[in-house]
Amino acid sequence: MKKPDKGNWIVYILKCRNNYLYTGITNNLEKRLKEHKEGKGSKFVRAFRPFEPVKILSCSDSREARQLEYKIKKMKRAKKLEFLGIK
């Protein structure tokens, strides 16, 4: 049985130190950014702090968010930068 989604799902992209990009999903962006800030989020963001959010995309459910995250993570860096409007 599928668990119901809680809240709106979001795909977010962070620009970290050395201009690295990190893509993730959450249904509580404020909580997730706090975890990243405290070093409790992903190992990648912990290693390349500080960070700033550069793109936040709303999704209707967790499935849509996971699919969008996958597509973004598969993009080449140049395509991601174009997607983000960063030169």
Beta strands, then each sheet from edge to edge (+ up, - down):
strand 1: 9-16
strand 2: 21-26
strand 3: 51-59
sheet 1: 2+ 1- 3+
end
